[in-house]
Amino acid sequence: MTGDFNIRDSDWNPNFQHHSTHTEDLLTITDSLGLELSSPLNPGPTRYVDNTWDSNSIIDSVFLPPDNRGFSQHMLYSNICKPSNHVPLTIEVDIAETNTDLSFRSISKDSEEEEKFIELLISGFSNINSSTITTKKELEGVVQQMANTFERSWDNHAKLKHITKHLKECLQKQHQHYPGSSDRAATATHSVSS
């Protein structure tokens, strides 16, 4: 987990003399995910100021599992932070050779299926009598009828889609196109088929 957390704190900036209550919230979250603060190989500010009343600070951080090979191995590139005032952070993350398949149902926007789906919803909802709801049980009955109408329409018109992530293949292609790039770069391709 990485990003601009916008928290100045003595935990990661020895030049800052205060401890923020926001840090405790962030560390509670990272701890629950099994992550710890990763120190860069070349420590320094991650945000540079362009005024005289403020000081450079460390507000961009990387949190990783401590057993990750990239832990405390990321780099700061202060020489290329323009036009942003934040320093780019880079880290290499190992990706195991794997194929992951994911299937789901969807309806493409502006498709014939979407049109039929909406038509069936309108038809089904218009047949539900909601004008005489006076009890909680009657309300629950109407809501259940609406849910059944939605489910029936979805099942009739949503198409099965498959997403396959070919990680090793992508890494090999990346290395062929960019010979200077690392084989361990965190990249994946996504192919979608119906």
VEXMI-82055 format. One record per residue: residue number from 1; residue in one letter; x, y, z of N, C-alpha, C in turn. Coordinates in steps of 0.02 Angstrom, whole numbers, always signed. Example, Ala and Ser with C-alpha at 12.3 -4.5 7.8 and 13.67 -1.06 7.14 Angstrom:
1,A,+660,-284,+390,+615,-225,+390,+660,-165,+390;
2,S,+642,-112,+354,+684,-53,+357,+645,+2,+394;
//
This chain:
1,M,+43,-58,+0,+0,+0,+0,+46,+61,+0;
2,T,+33,+105,-47,+76,+164,-51,+34,+225,-71;
3,G,+59,+283,-55,+24,+343,-76,+42,+403,-34;
4,D,+8,+458,-50,+16,+520,-13,-34,+518,+45;
5,F,-10,+501,+104,-54,+495,+162,-64,+563,+196;
6,N,-24,+613,+175,-32,+682,+198,-30,+688,+274;
7,I,+12,+647,+305,+20,+648,+378,+93,+662,+395;
8,R,+105,+718,+426,+173,+732,+451,+179,+700,+520;
9,D,+233,+662,+530,+240,+628,+594,+313,+611,+608;
10,S,+331,+612,+671,+399,+595,+692,+415,+521,+681;
11,D,+364,+478,+671,+376,+407,+659,+416,+396,+595;
12,W,+405,+438,+544,+442,+429,+481,+482,+490,+461;
13,N,+479,+543,+500,+519,+602,+484,+554,+625,+548;
14,P,+618,+610,+556,+653,+629,+617,+659,+705,+627;
15,N,+649,+744,+573,+652,+817,+578,+586,+848,+601;
16,F,+535,+807,+606,+469,+831,+629,+460,+809,+701;
17,Q,+445,+856,+745,+446,+841,+817,+380,+819,+847;
18,H,+329,+808,+807,+262,+793,+834,+236,+725,+810;
19,H,+191,+698,+849,+158,+635,+832,+85,+650,+818;
20,S,+60,+629,+760,-9,+644,+740,-57,+588,+762;
21,T,-116,+608,+782,-167,+558,+799,-189,+520,+737;
22,H,-182,+550,+678,-199,+517,+615,-152,+458,+602;
23,T,-91,+464,+627,-43,+410,+619,-69,+346,+652;
24,E,-98,+353,+711,-125,+294,+746,-178,+260,+705;
25,D,-222,+299,+673,-274,+270,+631,-243,+233,+571;
26,L,-195,+265,+539,-161,+234,+482,-126,+169,+503;
27,L,-90,+171,+558,-54,+111,+581,-101,+56,+603;
28,T,-159,+73,+629,-209,+22,+645,-232,-14,+582;
29,I,-243,+25,+529,-264,-5,+465,-208,-48,+436;
30,T,-147,-21,+433,-92,-60,+404,-78,-122,+445;
31,D,-82,-118,+511,-71,-176,+553,-123,-230,+540;
32,S,-186,-209,+530,-239,-258,+517,-228,-293,+450;
33,L,-191,-262,+405,-176,-291,+340,-109,-328,+339;
34,G,-75,-329,+396,-10,-363,+400,+45,-324,+366;
35,L,+39,-257,+364,+88,-215,+330,+127,-174,+381;
36,E,+189,-158,+363,+231,-115,+405,+262,-61,+361;
37,L,+282,-7,+393,+314,+49,+357,+380,+25,+327;
38,S,+388,+36,+262,+449,+18,+227,+492,+80,+220;
39,S,+555,+74,+237,+601,+131,+232,+635,+132,+163;
40,P,+641,+190,+132,+674,+192,+66,+749,+180,+72;
41,L,+779,+157,+18,+852,+147,+16,+888,+214,+20;
42,N,+856,+267,-5,+886,+334,-4,+838,+383,+31;
43,P,+836,+383,+97,+788,+425,+134,+793,+499,+116;
44,G,+736,+532,+121,+734,+603,+107,+662,+626,+104;
45,P,+651,+691,+93,+583,+717,+88,+547,+686,+29;
46,T,+481,+679,+36,+440,+654,-20,+396,+710,-48;
47,R,+397,+767,-16,+360,+826,-41,+404,+887,-31;
48,Y,+414,+923,-86,+454,+984,-84,+409,+1045,-89;
49,V,+425,+1096,-51,+384,+1157,-51,+416,+1210,-95;
50,D,+376,+1255,-120,+401,+1309,-162,+387,+1376,-130;
51,N,+389,+1377,-63,+379,+1440,-27,+429,+1444,+31;
52,T,+430,+1500,+66,+479,+1509,+120,+450,+1497,+189;
53,W,+384,+1490,+196,+354,+1482,+262,+342,+1409,+282;
54,D,+356,+1363,+237,+344,+1292,+251,+410,+1254,+241;
55,S,+411,+1191,+259,+472,+1152,+250,+456,+1088,+212;
56,N,+506,+1060,+180,+498,+997,+145,+476,+945,+196;
57,S,+440,+894,+173,+413,+846,+221,+411,+775,+192;
58,I,+398,+728,+236,+390,+658,+216,+317,+641,+230;
59,I,+276,+639,+176,+205,+623,+184,+184,+567,+137;
60,D,+229,+545,+93,+215,+489,+48,+252,+428,+76;
61,S,+217,+373,+83,+247,+315,+115,+229,+251,+79;
62,V,+267,+198,+95,+255,+131,+69,+247,+85,+129;
63,F,+193,+45,+129,+182,-6,+180,+178,-73,+145;
64,L,+218,-121,+169,+221,-187,+139,+222,-241,+193;
65,P,+208,-304,+175,+221,-358,+222,+296,-360,+236;
66,P,+317,-368,+298,+389,-367,+313,+429,-423,+281;
67,D,+396,-477,+260,+433,-531,+227,+436,-523,+151;
68,N,+408,-468,+125,+410,-454,+54,+481,-436,+35;
69,R,+505,-463,-21,+573,-450,-43,+586,-376,-55;
70,G,+534,-338,-71,+542,-266,-84,+540,-223,-21;
71,F,+530,-255,+38,+524,-217,+100,+589,-178,+112;
72,S,+582,-114,+125,+638,-67,+136,+687,-67,+77;
73,Q,+659,-75,+17,+700,-75,-43,+675,-24,-95;
74,H,+626,+17,-76,+601,+64,-127,+646,+125,-132;
75,M,+638,+160,-187,+681,+218,-202,+640,+281,-209;
76,L,+670,+337,-190,+642,+404,-200,+680,+437,-257;
77,Y,+644,+472,-301,+676,+505,-358,+662,+580,-354;
78,S,+698,+613,-310,+688,+685,-299,+708,+727,-359;
79,N,+749,+700,-403,+771,+738,-462,+718,+742,-516;
80,I,+664,+704,-510,+612,+706,-562,+543,+721,-534;
81,C,+539,+761,-482,+474,+774,-451,+434,+829,-486;
82,K,+463,+867,-531,+426,+920,-566,+384,+889,-620;
83,P,+324,+912,-636,+292,+973,-612,+258,+964,-545;
84,S,+252,+902,-521,+223,+891,-455,+273,+911,-402;
85,N,+249,+924,-342,+296,+937,-288,+307,+874,-246;
86,H,+281,+817,-270,+291,+753,-236,+344,+712,-273;
87,V,+385,+677,-236,+439,+636,-263,+410,+569,-285;
88,P,+425,+546,-346,+404,+479,-366,+438,+425,-323;
89,L,+399,+375,-305,+425,+317,-267,+421,+257,-313;
90,T,+473,+216,-315,+470,+155,-355,+488,+95,-312;
91,I,+457,+39,-329,+472,-24,-294,+460,-81,-341;
92,E,+500,-133,-337,+490,-193,-375,+453,-243,-331;
93,V,+401,-273,-360,+361,-321,-323,+361,-386,-362;
94,D,+378,-441,-329,+377,-507,-362,+306,-527,-377;
95,I,+297,-556,-436,+234,-585,-455,+247,-657,-474;
96,A,+213,-702,-440,+222,-773,-454,+192,-790,-522;
97,E,+222,-840,-555,+194,-863,-619,+127,-895,-605;
98,T,+75,-867,-634,+8,-893,-621,-40,-869,-674;
99,N,-92,-907,-684,-149,-885,-725,-209,-882,-679;
100,T,-244,-828,-681,-302,-820,-639,-362,-806,-683;
101,D,-413,-847,-676,-474,-838,-715,-529,-812,-669;
102,L,-567,-765,-696,-623,-736,-659,-683,-733,-707;
103,S,-740,-759,-685,-800,-757,-726,-853,-715,-689;
104,F,-892,-678,-728,-946,-638,-699,-997,-625,-754;
105,R,-1055,-602,-734,-1108,-585,-781,-1113,-509,-786;
106,S,-1125,-484,-847,-1133,-412,-855,-1176,-398,-916;
107,I,-1199,-336,-919,-1237,-312,-976,-1200,-251,-1003;
108,S,-1182,-254,-1066,-1145,-199,-1097,-1190,-138,-1105;
109,K,-1161,-80,-1091,-1198,-17,-1097,-1218,-6,-1169;
110,D,-1280,+18,-1178,-1308,+34,-1244,-1314,-27,-1289;
111,S,-1318,-86,-1261,-1325,-147,-1301,-1399,-167,-1306;
112,E,-1412,-215,-1351,-1480,-241,-1358,-1501,-275,-1292;
113,E,-1454,-309,-1259,-1469,-341,-1195,-1490,-290,-1142;
114,E,-1455,-232,-1141,-1473,-180,-1093,-1544,-154,-1106;
115,E,-1560,-145,-1169,-1627,-121,-1187,-1681,-171,-1164;
116,K,-1670,-235,-1177,-1718,-287,-1158,-1721,-294,-1082;
117,F,-1664,-287,-1049,-1661,-290,-976,-1705,-235,-945;
118,I,-1697,-175,-970,-1736,-118,-944,-1810,-126,-960;
119,E,-1826,-150,-1020,-1896,-162,-1038,-1929,-211,-990;
120,L,-1893,-266,-975,-1921,-317,-930,-1928,-289,-859;
121,L,-1880,-247,-837,-1886,-215,-771,-1948,-171,-768;
122,I,-1956,-128,-819,-2014,-82,-820,-2079,-121,-820;
123,S,-2082,-172,-861,-2142,-213,-865,-2156,-247,-798;
124,G,-2104,-277,-769,-2112,-312,-705,-2131,-265,-648;
125,F,-2098,-207,-645,-2112,-159,-591,-2182,-129,-598;
126,S,-2204,-120,-660,-2271,-90,-669,-2327,-137,-648;
127,N,-2312,-202,-645,-2362,-251,-623,-2363,-261,-547;
128,I,-2319,-227,-512,-2316,-233,-439,-2361,-179,-409;
129,N,-2409,-200,-369,-2455,-152,-337,-2424,-128,-271;
130,S,-2405,-65,-270,-2375,-36,-210,-2419,+19,-181;
131,S,-2480,+26,-206,-2523,+81,-185,-2558,+68,-118;
132,T,-2558,+6,-95,-2595,-9,-33,-2550,-33,+23;
133,I,-2488,-12,+23,-2441,-34,+75,-2458,+2,+140;
134,T,-2475,-37,+191,-2491,-8,+256,-2453,-41,+313;
135,T,-2421,-97,+299,-2384,-133,+352,-2313,-148,+329;
136,K,-2272,-164,+377,-2203,-183,+362,-2202,-246,+319;
137,K,-2246,-293,+334,-2249,-356,+297,-2267,-343,+224;
138,E,-2315,-298,+212,-2334,-282,+143,-2276,-248,+106;
139,L,-2240,-204,+141,-2182,-171,+111,-2129,-223,+92;
140,E,-2115,-270,+139,-2066,-322,+124,-2087,-364,+65;
141,G,-2153,-377,+59,-2178,-415,+1,-2166,-379,-64;
142,V,-2178,-314,-66,-2167,-274,-126,-2092,-272,-143;
143,V,-2050,-263,-93,-1978,-261,-104,-1955,-329,-132;
144,Q,-1981,-384,-105,-1963,-450,-130,-1985,-460,-202;
145,Q,-2044,-436,-220,-2067,-440,-289,-2020,-401,-336;
146,M,-1998,-342,-313,-1951,-302,-353,-1885,-339,-361;
147,A,-1861,-369,-307,-1798,-406,-310,-1804,-465,-358;
148,N,-1860,-500,-355,-1871,-557,-400,-1873,-535,-473;
149,T,-1906,-477,-486,-1910,-450,-553,-1840,-432,-579;
150,F,-1801,-401,-537,-1732,-382,-556,-1691,-445,-571;
151,E,-1695,-494,-526,-1656,-556,-535,-1676,-592,-599;
152,R,-1741,-597,-612,-1765,-630,-673,-1740,-593,-735;
153,S,-1744,-527,-735,-1721,-488,-792,-1645,-495,-801;
154,W,-1609,-494,-746,-1536,-501,-749,-1517,-569,-777;
155,D,-1547,-622,-751,-1532,-690,-772,-1548,-699,-847;
156,N,-1599,-666,-872,-1619,-674,-942,-1573,-636,-990;
157,H,-1542,-581,-968,-1507,-538,-1015,-1433,-527,-1002;
158,A,-1409,-542,-943,-1337,-532,-930,-1297,-589,-963;
159,K,-1241,-571,-992,-1198,-619,-1025,-1139,-637,-979;
160,L,-1117,-699,-985,-1060,-722,-946,-996,-696,-978;
161,K,-953,-664,-938,-889,-638,-961,-833,-674,-924;
162,H,-775,-678,-956,-716,-709,-926,-658,-661,-930;
163,I,-624,-651,-874,-562,-611,-873,-506,-658,-854;
164,T,-453,-658,-894,-396,-700,-881,-335,-656,-874;
165,K,-298,-666,-823,-236,-628,-813,-178,-675,-828;
166,H,-139,-658,-879,-82,-698,-899,-20,-660,-876;
167,L,+1,-670,-815,+55,-629,-786,+122,-643,-818;
168,K,+142,-707,-822,+208,-722,-849,+214,-699,-921;
169,E,+162,-712,-961,+162,-692,-1032,+171,-617,-1038;
170,C,+136,-579,-996,+141,-506,-998,+212,-484,-981;
171,L,+241,-514,-929,+308,-495,-909,+359,-510,-963;
172,Q,+350,-566,-998,+396,-583,-1051,+390,-533,-1108;
173,K,+328,-514,-1126,+317,-464,-1179,+347,-397,-1159;
174,Q,+338,-378,-1096,+365,-315,-1073,+441,-315,-1080;
175,H,+472,-370,-1062,+545,-375,-1064,+569,-373,-1137;
176,Q,+530,-402,-1184,+549,-399,-1254,+544,-328,-1281;
177,H,+491,-292,-1262,+482,-224,-1288,+526,-173,-1252;
178,Y,+540,-185,-1188,+580,-139,-1148,+636,-180,-1116;
179,P,+690,-196,-1153,+742,-240,-1127,+774,-217,-1062;
180,G,+771,-153,-1046,+800,-129,-984,+755,-138,-924;
181,S,+693,-158,-937,+646,-164,-881,+658,-229,-844;
182,S,+637,-229,-781,+646,-288,-739,+594,-341,-756;
183,D,+613,-404,-753,+566,-459,-763,+517,-463,-704;
184,R,+533,-429,-650,+491,-434,-590,+443,-375,-584;
185,A,+438,-334,-635,+394,-276,-631,+322,-298,-619;
186,A,+288,-258,-579,+218,-276,-560,+171,-254,-616;
187,T,+159,-299,-663,+117,-283,-720,+74,-342,-736;
188,A,+14,-330,-762,-29,-385,-783,-70,-363,-843;
189,T,-85,-409,-888,-131,-394,-942,-198,-425,-926;
190,H,-249,-395,-952,-316,-420,-940,-348,-431,-1008;
191,S,-371,-492,-1022,-409,-504,-1083,-481,-520,-1062;
192,V,-528,-488,-1097,-598,-499,-1080,-631,-531,-1141;
193,S,-667,-585,-1128,-704,-618,-1182,-773,-634,-1158;
194,S,-818,-638,-1206,-887,-655,-1186,-906,-721,-1216;
//
